[in-house]
Amino acid sequence: MKKIFSILGMALLMASCTEDYKDWANPFSNAPEDPYDISFTASPASPIDFATITDKKVLLFNSTITGPEGAAATMYEVVLSDESGENKASVEVDAEGYAKVDELETVVYGLYGRRPVARTIPMEVGVAINVNGASVVKTSTTTLTATPNAPVIEEAYYVTGSINDWDNNNTNFELTNGGGDVYENPIFTVMIPGDVVSGDFEFKLTPKSGLGGDWSKCITASDVEGKFATDNAGGNLKVNYVEGAKYYRLTFDMLNQTWSSDALSFAQFVYFIGATDGWTNAEQKLESPNFDGVYTGYVYCADPNGWGNEFKFQKVPGDWSTEINSGHMTGGITGDFADGGGNFKANAGEGVYFVTLNLANNTLNAARINNMNLVGDFNGWNAADDAQQMTWNATDYCFEITGAGVNTNGWKFTANNDWAINLGGATLDNLVANGDNIAVAGTTIKLYPTRKTSDKIYCTVQ
């Protein structure tokens, strides 16, 4: 991108951009006042469809210059805007108004995403016109119509195959991208429990619009390993059986039309059981979101009965034959937990701890949450704002605060006056480490971090 038309005040248009620009002030800084009665108009060129265009260059606008004989454009500069007009990007063009297709495509994707619908894009055009050896600067506004190149992506897909009797009414195995714009996040996944797989299995993917008997839109195998075909054009997709696999993860990149499968030997959760609730309920849990044996989360450790602030984990809640104890941690126990002689011990006393349990290398680390804060636009993103500290409610297993001032400009939860441990998310019912900024306003906020009553970390805002 380039900073353009400084002498005309156009630099303000680029205020939201952060890249380095070629300064056009020098070529135009000595341009005289226009004594020649020259006019310049830019008008729309033909619409551009990136899916069908074959040329390496494309005309962005039609240029009309009126004035003395011989007046001609020597250079152009083009700036495109998004729908809000707040975000802008320049496109390099030649002296005839042509841009490289690949560079233009990148700019359009950056401003509008890849959803394959025609976009009418505001365009500002500046031109340096040579007349009788002098250079005169003119500007004009017009629009560019462009359609991004991308396949149609639906909001959900379903496995239809040998594991569900090829019933494409069946929605047991749904692939989703976790919500949000499917063109911003085109990766769709599903976890298939190992106990429903008894051997190699074959399948197709049925899009949501095809449920109920329409096979014409199914995703199938292609002739290229790791790629898939659309519109039911190929054979069945296949996954090989792996003895002992607890899950089969299917991952489909709907934009690049690739797919993969992974057999996973770790379960999704492990469960905390200990003195906190009298060694009777394994309700708090840690999650391994990638099923790779690395479990993280928050647990509340207490000793209401005076038995010692100790605990274990279980792979199956309530099943002591699946316990994970301190003797399993051959890689070491670090941080605020310690070896309690078979049990784990919360060395830092009663409180909430952020825990990382790695069953792949048998290590355990914990950090006590000394304080949980709100941080966001409303307080200048100050992670150590004492006024925004939350209080732990041991009855409801939540951090809470009243009189908060969070707003829709974005905020998160941080721990211990630092960003190392933080929570955010696109939705309140699924908060994750280093997640998106939360954009919900309210004054009474409760954070439920231990997954005691839900498989997800979540909060409420009122």
C-alpha positions in Angstrom: 0.0 0.0 0.0 1.0 3.6 -0.5 0.2 6.9 1.2 -1.4 8.9 -1.5 -2.4 12.4 -2.4 -0.9 14.1 0.6 -1.2 17.5 -1.0 -4.9 16.9 -1.3 -5.5 15.8 2.2 -6.0 12.2 1.1 -3.6 10.8 3.7 -6.4 11.0 6.2 -8.1 8.2 4.2 -5.3 5.8 5.1 -5.3 6.5 8.8 -6.6 3.1 9.7 -3.8 1.3 7.8 -0.6 0.3 9.5 1.7 -0.7 6.6 4.5 1.4 5.1 3.6 3.5 2.1 5.4 5.2 -0.7 5.0 8.9 -0.2 3.3 10.4 -3.2 3.8 13.9 -1.8 7.1 14.3 -3.5 6.0 13.7 -7.1 3.0 15.9 -6.7 4.2 18.5 -4.2 5.3 21.0 -6.8 2.2 20.5 -9.0 0.9 23.9 -10.1 -2.6 25.2 -9.7 -4.7 24.0 -12.7 -4.7 26.8 -15.2 -5.9 24.5 -18.0 -9.5 23.7 -17.1 -8.9 20.0 -17.0 -11.5 17.6 -15.7 -11.2 13.9 -14.7 -13.9 11.3 -14.2 -13.6 7.7 -13.2 -16.5 5.4 -14.0 -17.1 1.7 -13.3 -15.4 -0.9 -15.4 -16.8 -4.3 -16.1 -17.6 -6.5 -13.0 -14.9 -8.9 -11.9 -15.5 -12.5 -11.0 -12.3 -14.0 -9.5 -13.6 -17.5 -10.2 -13.7 -17.0 -13.9 -11.1 -14.4 -14.8 -8.1 -15.8 -16.7 -6.1 -12.7 -17.4 -3.2 -11.6 -15.2 -4.3 -8.0 -15.3 -7.7 -6.4 -15.1 -9.1 -2.9 -15.7 -10.3 -1.2 -12.5 -12.1 1.8 -13.9 -12.8 3.8 -17.1 -11.0 7.1 -17.2 -12.2 10.2 -18.9 -9.9 13.3 -19.1 -11.0 16.5 -20.8 -8.7 19.4 -21.4 -6.1 20.8 -23.8 -4.9 18.6 -26.6 -2.3 16.2 -25.4 -3.4 16.1 -21.8 -2.8 12.5 -20.6 -2.6 10.5 -17.4 0.9 9.5 -16.3 0.1 7.7 -13.1 -2.9 6.6 -11.1 -3.5 5.7 -7.5 -6.5 3.7 -6.3 -8.0 3.2 -2.8 -10.7 0.7 -2.0 -12.9 0.8 1.1 -15.0 -1.6 3.0 -18.7 -1.2 3.5 -18.2 1.0 6.6 -15.7 3.3 4.9 -13.5 3.0 8.0 -11.0 0.4 6.5 -9.2 1.2 3.3 -6.5 -0.3 1.2 -4.6 0.9 -1.9 -4.2 -1.1 -5.1 -1.3 -0.6 -7.4 -2.3 0.2 -10.9 -0.4 1.0 -14.1 -0.7 4.2 -16.2 -3.7 2.7 -18.0 -5.7 1.8 -14.9 -4.9 -2.0 -14.8 -4.1 -3.9 -11.6 -2.6 -7.3 -11.2 -5.4 -9.8 -10.5 -3.6 -11.6 -7.7 -2.9 -8.4 -5.8 -6.4 -7.0 -6.3 -7.8 -10.3 -5.1 -5.8 -10.1 -1.9 -7.1 -6.6 -1.2 -10.7 -7.5 -1.8 -10.4 -10.6 0.5 -8.9 -8.4 3.2 -11.7 -5.9 3.1 -14.7 -8.2 2.4 -13.7 -11.8 3.1 -14.2 -14.7 0.7 -17.9 -15.2 0.6 -18.7 -15.6 -3.1 -21.2 -12.8 -3.5 -20.8 -9.7 -5.7 -19.5 -6.7 -3.8 -20.0 -3.1 -4.8 -16.8 -1.6 -3.5 -16.3 2.2 -3.1 -13.2 3.3 -5.0 -11.3 6.6 -5.0 -9.0 7.3 -7.9 -6.3 9.9 -8.2 -4.5 10.8 -11.3 -1.4 12.8 -12.3 -2.1 14.4 -15.7 0.7 15.8 -17.9 -0.2 18.8 -19.9 2.4 21.0 -21.6 5.1 19.5 -19.4 3.3 20.3 -16.2 1.7 17.8 -13.8 -1.9 18.4 -12.6 -3.5 16.2 -9.9 -7.2 15.3 -10.1 -9.4 12.9 -8.1 -12.7 11.1 -8.7 -14.8 8.5 -6.9 -16.6 5.5 -8.4 -17.2 1.8 -7.6 -15.7 -1.6 -8.4 -17.9 -4.7 -8.6 -16.0 -7.9 -7.6 -17.0 -11.4 -6.6 -14.6 -13.4 -4.5 -13.6 -16.9 -5.6 -14.7 -19.5 -3.1 -16.9 -22.6 -3.0 -20.3 -22.5 -1.4 -19.9 -23.4 2.3 -22.9 -24.4 4.4 -23.2 -23.9 8.2 -23.2 -27.7 9.0 -22.4 -31.1 7.4 -23.2 -34.6 8.5 -21.4 -38.0 8.2 -23.5 -40.3 6.1 -22.0 -43.8 5.9 -21.5 -47.3 7.2 -21.6 -46.1 10.9 -25.2 -44.9 10.5 -26.5 -47.3 7.8 -26.1 -44.7 5.1 -29.1 -42.8 6.4 -28.8 -39.2 5.3 -31.6 -38.2 7.6 -29.3 -39.1 10.4 -27.7 -36.1 12.2 -25.7 -37.9 14.9 -22.3 -37.0 13.5 -22.4 -33.3 12.8 -19.4 -31.3 11.5 -19.3 -27.6 12.5 -16.8 -24.8 12.5 -17.7 -23.8 16.0 -19.9 -20.9 14.9 -19.2 -17.6 13.2 -18.6 -16.8 9.5 -17.8 -20.0 7.6 -15.6 -18.1 5.2 -13.6 -16.7 8.1 -13.3 -20.1 9.7 -13.8 -22.8 7.1 -12.4 -25.7 9.2 -15.2 -28.1 10.1 -14.6 -31.0 12.5 -16.5 -33.9 14.2 -15.5 -36.4 16.9 -16.7 -39.9 16.3 -16.6 -42.1 19.4 -14.5 -45.2 19.0 -17.2 -47.4 20.3 -19.4 -46.9 17.2 -16.5 -48.0 14.9 -15.9 -51.7 14.6 -13.7 -51.7 11.5 -12.7 -49.6 8.5 -15.7 -47.3 7.6 -16.8 -45.4 4.5 -18.9 -42.3 4.3 -19.9 -39.1 2.5 -20.7 -35.7 3.9 -24.2 -34.5 3.5 -24.6 -30.7 3.7 -27.5 -29.4 5.9 -29.5 -28.5 2.8 -29.2 -32.1 1.5 -30.6 -33.8 4.5 -33.6 -36.0 3.8 -32.6 -37.7 0.6 -30.8 -35.3 -1.6 -27.4 -36.8 -2.4 -26.5 -34.4 -5.2 -24.5 -32.0 -3.0 -22.5 -34.6 -1.0 -18.8 -34.2 -0.4 -17.0 -37.3 -1.6 -13.5 -38.6 -2.3 -11.3 -37.2 -5.1 -8.5 -38.7 -7.1 -5.9 -36.7 -5.1 -5.0 -37.9 -1.7 -6.2 -35.5 1.1 -8.5 -33.6 -1.3 -12.2 -34.1 -1.6 -14.8 -33.7 -4.4 -18.1 -31.8 -4.3 -21.5 -32.5 -5.8 -21.3 -36.2 -5.2 -18.7 -36.5 -8.0 -16.4 -39.1 -6.5 -16.4 -42.3 -4.5 -16.8 -42.8 -0.8 -14.3 -41.3 1.7 -12.6 -43.9 3.9 -11.2 -44.1 7.4 -9.0 -47.0 8.6 -9.8 -48.7 11.9 -7.3 -48.3 14.7 -7.4 -50.7 17.7 -8.0 -48.9 21.0 -8.9 -45.5 19.5 -11.3 -43.6 21.7 -12.3 -41.1 19.0 -11.8 -40.5 15.3 -11.5 -36.8 14.5 -12.5 -35.8 11.0 -11.3 -32.4 9.8 -12.5 -30.7 6.6 -11.2 -27.5 5.2 -14.1 -26.4 3.1 -12.3 -23.5 1.5 -9.2 -25.4 0.3 -11.2 -28.6 -0.1 -8.9 -30.8 1.9 -9.6 -33.4 4.6 -7.9 -35.6 7.1 -8.7 -38.1 9.9 -7.0 -38.8 13.2 -7.4 -41.7 15.6 -7.1 -40.4 19.1 -6.3 -42.5 22.2 -7.1 -39.8 24.8 -10.6 -39.0 26.1 -11.9 -35.4 26.1 -12.1 -34.9 29.9 -10.5 -36.0 33.1 -12.3 -35.5 36.4 -11.3 -34.0 39.7 -12.2 -35.8 43.0 -11.0 -35.0 46.5 -11.5 -33.4 49.8 -13.3 -30.4 48.3 -16.5 -32.4 48.1 -15.8 -35.2 50.5 -14.2 -37.5 47.9 -17.7 -38.4 46.6 -18.3 -36.4 43.5 -16.1 -36.2 40.4 -17.8 -33.1 38.8 -15.1 -30.6 38.2 -13.1 -31.4 35.1 -10.2 -30.6 32.8 -10.5 -30.7 29.0 -8.1 -31.9 26.3 -9.6 -30.0 23.3 -7.3 -31.6 20.8 -7.6 -35.1 22.4 -3.8 -35.1 22.7 -3.6 -35.8 26.4 -2.9 -32.2 27.4 -5.7 -31.3 29.8 -6.3 -27.8 31.1 -8.8 -26.0 33.2 -9.7 -24.6 36.6 -10.4 -26.6 39.8 -11.5 -25.4 43.3 -9.5 -27.0 46.0 -10.7 -26.9 49.6 -10.7 -29.0 52.8 -14.0 -28.4 54.6 -13.7 -31.6 56.7 -10.1 -31.2 57.8 -8.9 -34.2 55.9 -6.1 -32.4 54.1 -6.4 -30.4 50.9 -5.8 -33.3 48.6 -7.3 -34.9 45.5 -6.8 -37.2 42.5 -8.2 -37.3 38.9 -10.3 -40.0 37.3 -10.6 -40.8 33.6 -14.1 -42.1 34.2 -16.0 -40.2 36.9 -16.6 -42.4 40.0 -14.5 -45.2 38.7 -11.4 -45.7 40.9 -9.9 -48.2 38.6 -9.2 -45.2 36.2 -7.6 -42.9 38.8 -4.7 -40.7 38.0 -2.5 -40.2 41.2 0.8 -38.6 42.0 2.6 -41.8 41.3 1.7 -41.4 37.6 3.5 -38.1 37.3 6.9 -39.4 36.4 7.7 -36.2 34.5 7.2 -34.1 37.7 4.7 -32.0 39.6 5.4 -28.2 39.6 3.9 -24.9 40.6 1.3 -24.8 43.5 0.6 -28.6 43.6 2.7 -31.2 45.2 3.0 -35.0 45.8 0.9 -35.9 48.8 2.0 -39.5 48.9 -0.4 -40.9 46.3 -2.8 -38.0 46.4 -2.0 -34.6 44.9 -1.8 -31.7 47.4 -2.8 -28.1 47.0 0.2 -26.5 48.5 -1.1 -22.9 48.3 -4.2 -23.7 50.3 -7.9 -23.3 49.6 -8.7 -21.6 46.3 -9.1 -21.9 42.5 -6.1 -23.2 40.5 -5.4 -23.1 36.8 -4.1 -26.6 36.0 -2.2 -28.2 33.1 -2.1 -32.0 33.3 -0.1 -33.6 30.5 -0.8 -37.4 30.3 1.5 -37.6 27.2 4.6 -36.8 29.3 3.1 -37.4 32.8 3.5 -33.8 34.2 1.3 -31.6 36.3 1.5 -27.9 36.8 -0.8 -25.6 38.8 -1.0 -21.9 39.4 -3.3 -20.5 42.2 -5.7 -17.8 41.0 -5.0 -15.1 43.6 -7.4 -12.7 41.8 -9.6 -12.7 38.7 -10.1 -9.4 37.0 -12.2 -7.8 34.3 -10.1 -6.0 31.7 -11.2 -4.3 28.5 -11.8 -1.1 26.5 -13.7 0.3 29.5 -10.6 0.4 31.7 -7.9 0.9 29.1 -7.1 -2.9 29.1 -5.5 -2.7 32.5 -5.0 -6.3 33.6 -4.2 -5.2 37.1 -7.2 -3.0 37.8 -8.0 -3.5 41.5 -11.4 -2.0 41.0 -12.4 -4.9 38.7 -11.4 -7.8 40.9 -14.0 -10.5 41.2 -14.9 -12.5 44.4 -15.0 -16.3 44.6 -18.4 -17.7 45.5 -17.7 -21.2 46.9 -21.3 -22.2 47.1 -22.0 -21.6 43.4 -18.5 -22.3 42.2 -18.2 -18.9 40.4 -16.3 -15.7 40.4 -18.7 -12.7 40.6 -18.7 -8.9 40.5 -21.4 -6.3 40.7 -21.2 -2.7 39.5 -18.9 -3.6 36.6 -18.8 -1.3 33.6 -18.0 -3.6 30.7 -19.2 -2.5 27.3 -19.6 -3.9 23.7 -16.2 -2.5 22.7 -14.6 -5.7 24.1 -13.3 -7.2 27.3 -11.9 -10.4 28.9 -11.1 -12.1 32.1 -7.5 -12.1 33.4 -5.9 -13.7 36.4 -3.2 -12.6 38.8 -2.8 -9.1 37.3 -1.3 -10.6 34.1 -2.2 -11.8 30.6 -0.6 -15.2 31.0 -3.9 -16.7 32.1 -6.9 -15.1 30.4 -10.4 -16.1 29.1 -12.5 -14.8 26.2 -14.9 -16.1 23.6 -17.3 -15.2 20.8 -20.2 -16.5 22.9 -20.7 -16.4 26.7 -21.4 -20.1 26.9 -18.0 -21.2 25.6 -15.0 -19.3 27.0 -11.5 -20.4 26.1 -7.9 -19.5 26.9 -6.7 -16.5 24.8 -10.2 -16.4 23.2 -11.9 -13.5 21.3 -12.9 -10.3 23.1 -16.3 -10.5 24.7 -18.7 -7.9 23.3 -21.6 -7.9 25.8 -22.4 -5.0 28.1 -23.5 -5.5 31.7 -22.9 -4.7 35.4 -23.3 -8.0 37.1 -21.0 -10.8 35.9 -20.5 -14.3 37.0 -17.7 -16.6 35.7 -18.0 -20.4 36.1 -14.5 -21.7 35.4 -14.5 -25.3 36.7 -16.8 -27.1 34.2 -18.7 -28.4 37.3 -22.2 -27.9 35.7 -21.2 -27.7 32.1 -18.6 -29.2 29.7 -17.7 -25.6 28.9 -16.3 -22.6 30.8 -19.0 -20.0 30.7 -20.2 -16.7 32.2 -23.4 -14.7 32.7 -23.7 -11.0 32.1 -26.6 -8.9 33.4 
